[in-house]
Amino acid sequence: MIPGVLVVLCLVSAPFVDALSGIDRGLDAVGLAMLVAVGAVTVLRRRWPMTALALVAAGTSGYLALAYPYGPVMFSLAIAVYAVARATRLLPAALASLGALALLSAHLLTNPAALPGTEGLIPAVAWVAIPFTLGLARRLVAEAGARERAESDRRLLDTERLRLAQEVHDVVGHGLAAIQMQADIALHLRRTRPAQAGEALEAISRASAEALAELRTTLAAIAPSEHDSPESRAPTPGLARLDDLVARVSDAGVTVDAAVTGTRRPLPPSVDLAAYRVLQESLTNVVKHSAHPHAVVEVGFRPGIVRLRVANQDLAPGSGGAHVDGFGIAGMRRRVAHVGGRLTAGPAPDGSHFEVRATIPTEV
């Protein structure tokens, strides 16, 4: 479209431009043909900007060197310079534009309408420098936007990777901890009390089946091609499954005293999942790391919030041992913060036990 506009503009304005000055050469068939050629060649500016600039600069310089009048022909040169600065790296674009300026300046020696001496360079430089600056600025803005989009995509990808890693850690870590505990029991009892060893193996089978089902549900939720699969329709873990969680941990050999206070009510899915994962990961840590197989779980439904507490006699009274968050606790903290809540984990003030506390708003 732009080449057509340039050609029409040059042809329509030709009689008026020709009448403005009696010093330069009158427009004839050769001059009109050059105007058409210079405007039409800008059609190459998108695919071959360097070639378009070279042809336009040569045509414009020849047109003016033959003493034809100034006019809209200069717009073709400006468009070509802009296209080079917009599409090409800075150094090649700058060199090409300087070459175009050199070609354009040649007419100052032959065109009687040109300003005398170095004054003639001022408009020539302006017709190159201004479109070059605009094209370069547009290119820099586009590149900055592309970098920002790429950085945003990278951050989103990193966030999704972290979320997936946390989900897999919580699901697989909990299941494997229970399986390991039951396997140790089975190994210990396989000769002296084989009946109890069999019960441990049955618990291993149940724990592995439940972990596998939950892992499939988690993976189905992020696989677009499987949104309609049976796994994706499985119930999302939440506080309604607290009894099942306690049973699995109890099967792993940990005594769990669970208490729910307040009136149970449906929670937003994100809050429900975050609360469940906090309890799951906290109990998994008891199974994996604590020498005291006993945990206290408290879930309190309050107006506008739900409060969680998991306590375990992990520290001897008065030991005051330092605590450093691992991947699991850091993940719990991120989950709770994501839904606007707060989580603390560490030794109780009296040093008698280790506890995880979370307060999560239920209005999100």
Summary of the structure (lengths in Angstrom):
residues: 364
radius of gyration: 38.3
end to end distance: 51.8
largest distance: 119.7
contacts: 1142
relative contact order: 0.07
helix: 66%
strand: 10%
